[in-house]
Every structure is written in C-alpha cells, then in structure tokens.
C-alpha cells in the first residue's frame, strides 16, 4: 500500500466550471478519498473548493491581497480594456506566489502540486506541475494575420501580442521550476520538445483530464434533435471561423441541421458579428447541468481547434454516448481509441465532408461511453497521478 502523502496544492478549481477547473476538482476529490492530506492554497475568485471542504484531510490556506482587486475595480473600463487587467493580473500572480513560498517552505510537505499552471518559484520539496497547455499555441494563432478580424480594434491586437510574447518567454523559465511536468496529451508534450529544441530537461508524463462520469452520461430517453454543438471558449485558436464556413457547406446537403455555439468570447468580441452573419444560435454561458442536457440533445459535438491540449467537451460528449469530430492536432485524439472521429485538414470543405460522414455513421452509444469510462475515469486518473508521486519520491530517496 502506498504511503499517504502531505501535499501542498495550488489549483484553479471550481466544480461548476468547465474544462480544467472542474477536472482539478475531480482530481483533488479523488486524492482526498484515497487519504492524502492536502493543504489547498486558495486565492479568492480563482479557487472555489466547494464540496471539498467537507473532507477532514483538506486544509485551506487562504491568501488574498485586497488592494490589487480594489485597484482593478476602480480602474475605468477603458484602462481595463487597454491593459490594466493584464498588468494587475501579472503583478497579482507574482505577489501571490511569493506568499505561497513562505507558506509552503515553513511546513514539512512531501511534495508541492500545481494544477493548471507551472510553479513560479523554486521550493524546498519535490514540485509537480500539471499544465493546462502551453501559451505558444495561443500566440501562434493570434499572430496569423487573417485572424486580426476577431479583435475589437488594432490596439487590442497589438497589446495581446505583447502580452503573449512575454508570457511565452516567462513560461519557458517557469517550467524549470518543476521537477516533473504532466500534460493532457502527446500533442502538448511535443510542444514542450519544440520549446526546448528537443532537449526537454524535465520528466514529462501524459495523463488525460478526468470527466465526471456520473454527471455526463447518456440520456435515459434518446432524442432526435438535429443539432451540431460547439462547447468552449471562443478565441482564435479554436477556429470558429473555420467551423462557420464548414457548416455553411454542410447545410447544403443537410438543410435540417442547426449549429449551436456555447462559449464566452474573451478578447475576440467581433466573432459575434461572424456568428450573427451566419445566423448561429450563440449562448455565452450555461450551467454545468445544462451543458450535459445540451450534449445529450445534440447529434454531434465538434471542435475545430488547432493545437488543442485536451478538449474536455469531446470527452464529455463520448461520456454521454455522442460522437464527436476533431482535427488532427487535437490532443484528445490520443485517448479516443480507433474511432475515425477526425477531419483530415483544417479546410472548410474537408470538415464539411467529414461532418457529413460522422453524422451518417451509426456509432453505438455504449461503445462511445465505454471509451470515456476507460480513459477519463477520475479514480483511475488519480491512481496514475499517485503512482507518479511515489515514483518521483522513491527515485529521490534512492539518489540520496
């Protein structure tokens, strides 16, 4: 039996959020169920432990710098739009992480775990970071000239480029602060190799994010709603512009299908104009329980993202017994078995053709569900993570 560990953890966590924040909730829940002692470092508005507080082996270490949030609130909307949020956010991260160092180094922990972000600083104990992805993929998409359209104005475009330039530089240095890195797909592991020119100095493990299989499950009563669903944030890398063109071609032979987009626009607000032009049903936000129902009612969930680390919406679709369609650079493809749920090229005609093919193929609901159970089960993910913990600690003990 593995030793129960004392872990200091910083995580962006919220049970009701999507993607990484809800996956982090599941990871922490399972580690607590196993019996590990976790001291969770909480930053107001970023860490929402929810039901985790009911575990006796969870301790909350709250840190909060009120003057940063007060300045942010006092800033006029124009200042926030042209960079105050970015500057205050970076300053806040720096100060919060310095407080973390003091709190973590004053206690005897077995390891420090970062979920969703790499560590900013060196700690006196083993540090493991599970990365949400790499900012280089986001910046790559932003730099492509034909994506200037989605930004509100050119100054925003310039500002975001500057932000990602420095973010990518600092990210490379931050990776060196962790002893072990975990990523959601081989696609992201390959990006880490590119960043370090095939000389990645740290051990990298690939683990898929867990999905709440109790919440995301096939509907009790099957529906015949002819809807193609997009679920997730709307930024240039997600290539919703490509989806809109592809769906227009798809509808020529499938006029009874509709496209529904659920996701917030972030900094690319002019995508709304594109969606209005194509008469797309767009909703910025739905509750987690509503997202389940939307997936269950859909015919297929699609993700046209380039360089996707891990598409939670695709894993959730499979858990609901629904087919999906993704591109060749989508890391979720590492975990969905031999099913042909891919389009071959990031081209509207190719996507439309493959969308038509997947829609007309009969994928057994139980087979899709089984793939989700085999790859995205929270308990299995936590056990694999625990093995990484113990392997790294035992290796260090052997080297001493």
ZAGU-57805 format. One record per residue (C-alpha): residue in three letters; x, y, z. Coordinates in steps of 0.2 Angstrom, whole numbers, plus 5000, padded with zeros to 4 digits. Layout:
ALAXYZ...
# end
This chain:
UNK500050005000UNK500750174995UNK501150295009UNK499850435012UNK500750605007UNK500650785014UNK500350894999UNK500351074997UNK499251124982UNK498851274971UNK497451244959UNK496251344949UNK494751244954UNK492851254953UNK491651114952UNK490351204942UNK491651274929UNK492151184913UNK493751114907UNK495251124918UNK494451204934UNK493151064935UNK494450924931UNK495550994945UNK494050974957UNK493950794952UNK495750764954UNK495850844972UNK494250744977UNK495050584972UNK496650614980UNK495750664996UNK494650504995UNK496250404994UNK496850485010UNK498150605006UNK498250765017UNK498050915006UNK498451095011UNK497551194997UNK498151374994UNK496651474990UNK496651644980UNK494951724981UNK493951714965UNK495151584957UNK495051444970UNK493251384974UNK493451214983UNK491551194985UNK491151014992UNK493050984995UNK492951075011UNK491950935019UNK493450825019UNK494350815036UNK496050795027UNK495950955017UNK496651115025UNK496351285017UNK497751415016UNK496951575011UNK497951715003UNK497251874997UNK497952044993UNK496452164993UNK497252324986UNK497552234969UNK495752194967UNK495252364973UNK496352454961UNK495652344947UNK493852384952UNK494252574952UNK495052574935UNK493952654922UNK493352524909UNK494452604895UNK496052574906UNK495552394909UNK495252364891UNK496952434886UNK497952334898UNK497652374917UNK496952194919UNK498452114911UNK499652224921UNK498752194938UNK498552014934UNK500451984932UNK500852094947UNK499551994957UNK500251824952UNK502051874957UNK501451934974UNK500351784977UNK501651664973UNK502951754985UNK501651724999UNK501551544993UNK503351514995UNK503351575013UNK501851465017UNK502451315009UNK504351315015UNK503851345033UNK503051165034UNK503650995030UNK502750935014UNK503150785004UNK502850874988UNK502051034980UNK500751014967UNK500251144954UNK498651104944UNK498351214929UNK499951314929UNK501851294932UNK502651344948UNK503351524948UNK504751484960UNK505851354967UNK505351264983UNK506251154995UNK505251004991UNK504850904975UNK503751004964UNK502550934951UNK501551044939UNK500050984928UNK500051114914UNK498451164906UNK499351184889UNK500751304883UNK500451484878UNK501451464862UNK499951384854UNK498851534858UNK500151654852UNK500451564836UNK498651584831UNK498551764836UNK500051804825UNK499251744809UNK498751904800UNK497051844794UNK496451824812UNK496552014815UNK494752024812UNK494151954828UNK494952084839UNK493952244844UNK495252364837UNK497152354832UNK497752424848UNK497052264857UNK497852154844UNK499552244847UNK499352234866UNK498852044866UNK500352004855UNK501552094868UNK500752004882UNK500951834874UNK502751874869UNK503251904887UNK502151764893UNK502951634882UNK504751694887UNK504251684906UNK503351514903UNK504951434897UNK505851494913UNK504451434924UNK504451254918UNK506251244925UNK505551274942UNK504651104942UNK505450934945UNK504050844935UNK502850904922UNK501150824917UNK500150874901UNK498550814894UNK499150744878UNK500650694867UNK500250854857UNK500750964871UNK502250854876UNK502850884858UNK502651074860UNK503751064876UNK505050974865UNK504951114852UNK505051254866UNK506751174872UNK507351124854UNK507150934858UNK508150954874UNK506750954887UNK507650954904UNK506250884914UNK505250724915UNK503550734906UNK502050624909UNK500450624898UNK498850604908UNK497150644901UNK496050754911UNK494650664921UNK492750694917UNK491350674929UNK490650514923UNK489150524935UNK488650694928UNK489050664910UNK488150504904UNK486950454891UNK485150524892UNK483850404899UNK482750444884UNK483550464867UNK483250624857UNK483250664839UNK483750844839UNK484750884823UNK486051004831UNK487951014829UNK488651084846UNK490151184849UNK490551204868UNK492051304874UNK492851474875UNK492951574858UNK494751634854UNK495751624838UNK496551464841UNK494851374842UNK494551424824UNK492651454825UNK492851554808UNK493351384800UNK491851304808UNK490551434802UNK491251414784UNK491251224785UNK489451224792UNK488851334778UNK489451194766UNK488751054776UNK487051134777UNK486851124758UNK486650934759UNK485950934776UNK484751084777UNK483851024793UNK485351034804UNK485751184815UNK487351244824UNK487351294842UNK488851384850UNK489051394869UNK490551494875UNK491251664880UNK492051774868UNK493551834879UNK494551964870UNK493951924852UNK492252004853UNK492052034835UNK491751844832UNK489951894837UNK489751984821UNK490351824811UNK489051724821UNK487651844818UNK488051844799UNK487951654799UNK486351664810UNK487151544823UNK486251514840UNK487551584852UNK487451574871UNK488951644881UNK488651534897UNK487651384903UNK487751294920UNK488651134921UNK487051034922UNK486351124907UNK487951084897UNK487550904900UNK485750914893UNK486451014878UNK487650874874UNK486350744876UNK485150834864UNK486450864851UNK486850744836UNK488750784837UNK490050894846UNK491350974836UNK492951054840UNK493951144825UNK495351194837UNK497151194831UNK498551134843UNK497251084857UNK498051014873UNK496450924878UNK494650954873UNK493550924888UNK491950954878UNK492450804867UNK492750684882UNK491150744889UNK490250704873UNK490950524872UNK490450504891UNK488650554885UNK488750424871UNK488850554857UNK490050564843UNK491250704840UNK492350774827UNK494050844829UNK495650894820UNK497250804818UNK498150924830UNK496850904844UNK497750814859UNK496050724864UNK496350614849UNK497750524859UNK496350454871UNK494850404860UNK495450234853UNK495250184835UNK493750284830UNK493850384815UNK493150544823UNK494450664814UNK494450784799UNK496050774788UNK496450954785UNK495951124793UNK494951164777UNK493051204777UNK492751084763UNK493650944772UNK492750974788UNK491050984780UNK491450814771UNK491950734787UNK490550804797UNK489350734784UNK490250564786UNK490250554805UNK488350614806UNK487850474794UNK488950334803UNK488050234817UNK489150244832UNK488450134846UNK488150234861UNK488850104873UNK490450094863UNK490750284865UNK490350284883UNK491550134886UNK492950244878UNK492550384891UNK492550254905UNK494250184900UNK495150344898UNK494350484908UNK493850404925UNK494350514939UNK494850374951UNK495950294938UNK496750464934UNK497050494952UNK497850324955UNK499050364940UNK499450534947UNK499850444964UNK501050324956UNK501950474948UNK502050554966UNK502850394973UNK503950354959UNK504750534960UNK504950524979UNK505650354979UNK506850404965UNK507450544975UNK507650434991UNK508750314981UNK509850454974UNK510150524992
# end
